[in-house]
Amino acid sequence: MTNVVASHDELRPLMFSIAYRMLGSVAEAEDIVQDAWLRIQNDDTDVRSPQAYATTVTTRLAIDHLRSARVRREAYVGSWLPEPLLTTAEDADPAVRAEVADTLSMAFLVLLESLSPVERAVFLLREVFGYGYDEIATVVGKSEQNCRQIFARSKARVDERRPRFEASRQKRDELAREFVAASGNGDLAALERLLADDVAFYGDGGGKAPAIAAPVEGRVRVTRFVLGLFRQAAAMRMVVRPISVNGQPGIRVLDQGGGLLVCWRCRSRTGACKRCATC
């Protein structure tokens, strides 16, 4: 097992990338990676491919964790959203920063919630990480044919729920800047122009902080809600700064001491801000 342990610095980012996409939680992904390394270190099996072995251990632990997490999430108060991953160089630990891509976005992680733990593993290993069906079969303990069928069903389900059009990165950044400016200036008309008719604002405190129990929906209601939050932030002298969250524009709100209070992520489609989520 020495060859696997010696590859720690090379394999850990891959293990975190798998665990985070499987679980949608930075803290839980880090716990899975730590648990996986403990198991690897205590295993004296001769390993030909450190990467394949690390992937197998990480994925199986994530599957087991998801199975138990589903029970907890059924009783979750309010909307469950993935834990945000800051993707700017100055804010993210290089050791745990996953590759910034569409498959890291909040929207993609939410779509994965429609898949079972094994379906999620098969889909991610094939679609995102490019593993062969023979390798995936070994990881999840299924036949190659079964894995092909699982992937086909999972991909069809995810593609069905994906938006047909996505705004370009440049357009997303532009909309985010306009959103922050309009909200900070209390410009009701400008903010309403930025939001789609069916915009929805979701809140998730992670069970540790207060959050809205149900989404705020509709352009008028979301506009008033957001402006109220920005007025409250200004009154309490909070600092609002733009940030990259899961590879897309977001906002973080800091207290006067620099402590993180809230992280927002804005999702834009077809030129309109379709979802603003606090997480």
Contacts in CASP RR format, 6 or more apart in sequence:
PFRMAT RR
TARGET T0000
AUTHOR 0000-0000-0000
METHOD contacts of the structure
MODEL  1
MTNVVASHDELRPLMFSIAYRMLGSVAEAEDIVQDAWLRIQNDDTDVRSP
QAYATTVTTRLAIDHLRSARVRREAYVGSWLPEPLLTTAEDADPAVRAEV
ADTLSMAFLVLLESLSPVERAVFLLREVFGYGYDEIATVVGKSEQNCRQI
FARSKARVDERRPRFEASRQKRDELAREFVAASGNGDLAALERLLADDVA
FYGDGGGKAPAIAAPVEGRVRVTRFVLGLFRQAAAMRMVVRPISVNGQPG
IRVLDQGGGLLVCWRCRSRTGACKRCATC
1 40 0 8 1.000
1 41 0 8 1.000
1 43 0 8 1.000
1 44 0 8 1.000
1 45 0 8 1.000
1 47 0 8 1.000
3 47 0 8 1.000
3 50 0 8 1.000
4 11 0 8 1.000
4 40 0 8 1.000
4 47 0 8 1.000
4 50 0 8 1.000
4 53 0 8 1.000
4 54 0 8 1.000
5 40 0 8 1.000
5 41 0 8 1.000
7 50 0 8 1.000
7 51 0 8 1.000
7 54 0 8 1.000
8 37 0 8 1.000
9 95 0 8 1.000
11 50 0 8 1.000
11 51 0 8 1.000
11 54 0 8 1.000
12 33 0 8 1.000
12 37 0 8 1.000
12 95 0 8 1.000
12 96 0 8 1.000
13 95 0 8 1.000
13 96 0 8 1.000
13 97 0 8 1.000
13 98 0 8 1.000
14 51 0 8 1.000
14 54 0 8 1.000
14 55 0 8 1.000
14 129 0 8 1.000
15 32 0 8 1.000
15 33 0 8 1.000
15 36 0 8 1.000
15 54 0 8 1.000
15 55 0 8 1.000
15 58 0 8 1.000
16 29 0 8 1.000
16 30 0 8 1.000
16 33 0 8 1.000
16 95 0 8 1.000
16 96 0 8 1.000
16 98 0 8 1.000
17 98 0 8 1.000
17 99 0 8 1.000
17 129 0 8 1.000
18 55 0 8 1.000
18 58 0 8 1.000
18 59 0 8 1.000
18 62 0 8 1.000
18 124 0 8 1.000
18 125 0 8 1.000
18 129 0 8 1.000
19 28 0 8 1.000
19 29 0 8 1.000
19 30 0 8 1.000
19 32 0 8 1.000
19 33 0 8 1.000
19 36 0 8 1.000
19 58 0 8 1.000
19 61 0 8 1.000
19 62 0 8 1.000
20 26 0 8 1.000
20 29 0 8 1.000
20 85 0 8 1.000
20 98 0 8 1.000
20 104 0 8 1.000
21 98 0 8 1.000
21 103 0 8 1.000
21 104 0 8 1.000
21 109 0 8 1.000
21 112 0 8 1.000
21 124 0 8 1.000
21 128 0 8 1.000
22 29 0 8 1.000
22 59 0 8 1.000
22 62 0 8 1.000
22 63 0 8 1.000
22 66 0 8 1.000
22 112 0 8 1.000
22 117 0 8 1.000
22 120 0 8 1.000
22 121 0 8 1.000
22 124 0 8 1.000
23 29 0 8 1.000
23 32 0 8 1.000
23 62 0 8 1.000
23 65 0 8 1.000
23 66 0 8 1.000
23 69 0 8 1.000
24 82 0 8 1.000
24 83 0 8 1.000
24 109 0 8 1.000
25 82 0 8 1.000
25 83 0 8 1.000
26 83 0 8 1.000
26 84 0 8 1.000
26 85 0 8 1.000
26 96 0 8 1.000
27 83 0 8 1.000
28 65 0 8 1.000
28 69 0 8 1.000
28 83 0 8 1.000
29 96 0 8 1.000
30 96 0 8 1.000
32 58 0 8 1.000
32 61 0 8 1.000
32 62 0 8 1.000
32 65 0 8 1.000
33 58 0 8 1.000
33 96 0 8 1.000
35 61 0 8 1.000
36 54 0 8 1.000
36 57 0 8 1.000
36 58 0 8 1.000
36 61 0 8 1.000
39 57 0 8 1.000
39 61 0 8 1.000
40 53 0 8 1.000
40 54 0 8 1.000
40 57 0 8 1.000
47 53 0 8 1.000
52 135 0 8 1.000
52 138 0 8 1.000
55 125 0 8 1.000
55 129 0 8 1.000
55 131 0 8 1.000
55 139 0 8 1.000
56 138 0 8 1.000
56 139 0 8 1.000
59 121 0 8 1.000
59 125 0 8 1.000
59 139 0 8 1.000
59 140 0 8 1.000
60 139 0 8 1.000
60 140 0 8 1.000
62 117 0 8 1.000
62 121 0 8 1.000
63 117 0 8 1.000
63 118 0 8 1.000
63 121 0 8 1.000
63 140 0 8 1.000
64 117 0 8 1.000
66 117 0 8 1.000
66 120 0 8 1.000
67 117 0 8 1.000
70 117 0 8 1.000
73 80 0 8 1.000
77 207 0 8 1.000
77 213 0 8 1.000
78 203 0 8 1.000
78 204 0 8 1.000
78 211 0 8 1.000
78 212 0 8 1.000
78 213 0 8 1.000
78 214 0 8 1.000
79 202 0 8 1.000
79 203 0 8 1.000
79 204 0 8 1.000
79 211 0 8 1.000
79 212 0 8 1.000
79 214 0 8 1.000
79 215 0 8 1.000
80 113 0 8 1.000
80 204 0 8 1.000
81 106 0 8 1.000
81 110 0 8 1.000
81 202 0 8 1.000
81 203 0 8 1.000
81 204 0 8 1.000
81 277 0 8 1.000
81 279 0 8 1.000
82 106 0 8 1.000
82 109 0 8 1.000
82 110 0 8 1.000
82 246 0 8 1.000
82 279 0 8 1.000
83 206 0 8 1.000
83 279 0 8 1.000
84 106 0 8 1.000
84 245 0 8 1.000
84 246 0 8 1.000
84 263 0 8 1.000
84 265 0 8 1.000
84 279 0 8 1.000
85 92 0 8 1.000
85 97 0 8 1.000
85 98 0 8 1.000
85 104 0 8 1.000
85 245 0 8 1.000
85 246 0 8 1.000
86 92 0 8 1.000
86 243 0 8 1.000
86 244 0 8 1.000
86 245 0 8 1.000
86 263 0 8 1.000
87 97 0 8 1.000
87 100 0 8 1.000
87 104 0 8 1.000
87 244 0 8 1.000
87 245 0 8 1.000
87 246 0 8 1.000
87 247 0 8 1.000
88 243 0 8 1.000
88 244 0 8 1.000
91 243 0 8 1.000
98 104 0 8 1.000
100 244 0 8 1.000
100 246 0 8 1.000
100 247 0 8 1.000
101 128 0 8 1.000
101 247 0 8 1.000
102 108 0 8 1.000
102 166 0 8 1.000
103 124 0 8 1.000
103 127 0 8 1.000
103 128 0 8 1.000
104 246 0 8 1.000
104 247 0 8 1.000
105 246 0 8 1.000
105 247 0 8 1.000
105 248 0 8 1.000
105 267 0 8 1.000
106 245 0 8 1.000
106 246 0 8 1.000
106 248 0 8 1.000
106 265 0 8 1.000
106 267 0 8 1.000
106 277 0 8 1.000
106 279 0 8 1.000
107 163 0 8 1.000
107 267 0 8 1.000
107 275 0 8 1.000
109 246 0 8 1.000
111 158 0 8 1.000
111 161 0 8 1.000
111 162 0 8 1.000
112 120 0 8 1.000
112 123 0 8 1.000
112 124 0 8 1.000
112 158 0 8 1.000
114 157 0 8 1.000
114 158 0 8 1.000
114 161 0 8 1.000
115 123 0 8 1.000
115 154 0 8 1.000
115 157 0 8 1.000
115 158 0 8 1.000
118 140 0 8 1.000
118 142 0 8 1.000
118 150 0 8 1.000
119 150 0 8 1.000
119 153 0 8 1.000
119 154 0 8 1.000
120 154 0 8 1.000
121 136 0 8 1.000
121 139 0 8 1.000
121 140 0 8 1.000
122 136 0 8 1.000
122 140 0 8 1.000
122 142 0 8 1.000
122 147 0 8 1.000
122 150 0 8 1.000
122 151 0 8 1.000
122 154 0 8 1.000
123 150 0 8 1.000
123 151 0 8 1.000
123 154 0 8 1.000
123 155 0 8 1.000
123 158 0 8 1.000
125 131 0 8 1.000
125 132 0 8 1.000
125 135 0 8 1.000
125 136 0 8 1.000
125 139 0 8 1.000
126 132 0 8 1.000
126 133 0 8 1.000
126 136 0 8 1.000
126 147 0 8 1.000
126 151 0 8 1.000
127 151 0 8 1.000
127 155 0 8 1.000
131 139 0 8 1.000
133 144 0 8 1.000
133 147 0 8 1.000
133 148 0 8 1.000
133 151 0 8 1.000
134 144 0 8 1.000
136 142 0 8 1.000
136 144 0 8 1.000
136 147 0 8 1.000
136 151 0 8 1.000
137 143 0 8 1.000
137 144 0 8 1.000
137 146 0 8 1.000
137 147 0 8 1.000
140 147 0 8 1.000
142 150 0 8 1.000
163 269 0 8 1.000
163 270 0 8 1.000
163 274 0 8 1.000
165 269 0 8 1.000
165 270 0 8 1.000
166 268 0 8 1.000
166 269 0 8 1.000
166 270 0 8 1.000
167 175 0 8 1.000
167 268 0 8 1.000
167 269 0 8 1.000
167 270 0 8 1.000
167 271 0 8 1.000
171 268 0 8 1.000
171 271 0 8 1.000
172 248 0 8 1.000
172 249 0 8 1.000
172 266 0 8 1.000
172 268 0 8 1.000
173 249 0 8 1.000
175 194 0 8 1.000
175 249 0 8 1.000
175 266 0 8 1.000
175 268 0 8 1.000
175 271 0 8 1.000
175 272 0 8 1.000
175 273 0 8 1.000
176 242 0 8 1.000
176 249 0 8 1.000
176 250 0 8 1.000
176 251 0 8 1.000
176 266 0 8 1.000
176 268 0 8 1.000
177 242 0 8 1.000
178 190 0 8 1.000
178 194 0 8 1.000
179 191 0 8 1.000
179 194 0 8 1.000
179 266 0 8 1.000
179 273 0 8 1.000
179 276 0 8 1.000
180 240 0 8 1.000
180 242 0 8 1.000
180 251 0 8 1.000
181 187 0 8 1.000
181 190 0 8 1.000
182 190 0 8 1.000
182 191 0 8 1.000
182 194 0 8 1.000
183 191 0 8 1.000
183 226 0 8 1.000
183 227 0 8 1.000
183 230 0 8 1.000
184 230 0 8 1.000
184 234 0 8 1.000
184 240 0 8 1.000
186 227 0 8 1.000
186 230 0 8 1.000
186 231 0 8 1.000
188 223 0 8 1.000
188 224 0 8 1.000
188 227 0 8 1.000
191 223 0 8 1.000
191 226 0 8 1.000
191 227 0 8 1.000
192 219 0 8 1.000
192 220 0 8 1.000
192 223 0 8 1.000
194 272 0 8 1.000
194 273 0 8 1.000
195 218 0 8 1.000
195 219 0 8 1.000
195 222 0 8 1.000
195 223 0 8 1.000
195 272 0 8 1.000
195 273 0 8 1.000
196 219 0 8 1.000
196 272 0 8 1.000
196 273 0 8 1.000
196 274 0 8 1.000
197 218 0 8 1.000
197 219 0 8 1.000
198 217 0 8 1.000
198 218 0 8 1.000
198 274 0 8 1.000
199 217 0 8 1.000
199 218 0 8 1.000
199 219 0 8 1.000
199 222 0 8 1.000
199 272 0 8 1.000
199 273 0 8 1.000
199 274 0 8 1.000
199 275 0 8 1.000
199 276 0 8 1.000
200 215 0 8 1.000
200 216 0 8 1.000
200 217 0 8 1.000
200 218 0 8 1.000
200 222 0 8 1.000
200 274 0 8 1.000
200 275 0 8 1.000
201 212 0 8 1.000
201 215 0 8 1.000
201 216 0 8 1.000
201 217 0 8 1.000
201 222 0 8 1.000
201 225 0 8 1.000
201 226 0 8 1.000
201 275 0 8 1.000
201 276 0 8 1.000
201 277 0 8 1.000
201 278 0 8 1.000
202 212 0 8 1.000
202 215 0 8 1.000
202 275 0 8 1.000
202 277 0 8 1.000
202 278 0 8 1.000
203 211 0 8 1.000
203 212 0 8 1.000
203 215 0 8 1.000
203 277 0 8 1.000
203 278 0 8 1.000
203 279 0 8 1.000
204 211 0 8 1.000
204 277 0 8 1.000
204 278 0 8 1.000
204 279 0 8 1.000
205 211 0 8 1.000
205 278 0 8 1.000
205 279 0 8 1.000
206 279 0 8 1.000
211 278 0 8 1.000
216 222 0 8 1.000
216 225 0 8 1.000
222 276 0 8 1.000
226 276 0 8 1.000
230 240 0 8 1.000
233 240 0 8 1.000
233 253 0 8 1.000
236 255 0 8 1.000
237 256 0 8 1.000
238 253 0 8 1.000
238 254 0 8 1.000
238 255 0 8 1.000
238 256 0 8 1.000
238 261 0 8 1.000
239 253 0 8 1.000
239 254 0 8 1.000
239 255 0 8 1.000
239 256 0 8 1.000
239 258 0 8 1.000
240 251 0 8 1.000
240 252 0 8 1.000
240 253 0 8 1.000
240 254 0 8 1.000
241 251 0 8 1.000
241 252 0 8 1.000
241 254 0 8 1.000
242 249 0 8 1.000
242 250 0 8 1.000
242 251 0 8 1.000
243 250 0 8 1.000
243 251 0 8 1.000
243 252 0 8 1.000
243 263 0 8 1.000
244 250 0 8 1.000
245 263 0 8 1.000
245 264 0 8 1.000
245 265 0 8 1.000
246 265 0 8 1.000
248 265 0 8 1.000
248 266 0 8 1.000
248 267 0 8 1.000
249 265 0 8 1.000
249 266 0 8 1.000
249 268 0 8 1.000
250 263 0 8 1.000
250 264 0 8 1.000
250 265 0 8 1.000
250 266 0 8 1.000
251 263 0 8 1.000
251 264 0 8 1.000
251 265 0 8 1.000
251 266 0 8 1.000
252 260 0 8 1.000
252 262 0 8 1.000
252 263 0 8 1.000
252 264 0 8 1.000
253 260 0 8 1.000
253 261 0 8 1.000
253 262 0 8 1.000
253 263 0 8 1.000
253 264 0 8 1.000
254 260 0 8 1.000
254 261 0 8 1.000
255 261 0 8 1.000
262 278 0 8 1.000
263 278 0 8 1.000
263 279 0 8 1.000
264 276 0 8 1.000
264 277 0 8 1.000
264 278 0 8 1.000
264 279 0 8 1.000
265 276 0 8 1.000
265 277 0 8 1.000
265 279 0 8 1.000
266 273 0 8 1.000
266 275 0 8 1.000
266 276 0 8 1.000
266 277 0 8 1.000
267 273 0 8 1.000
267 274 0 8 1.000
267 275 0 8 1.000
267 276 0 8 1.000
267 277 0 8 1.000
268 274 0 8 1.000
END
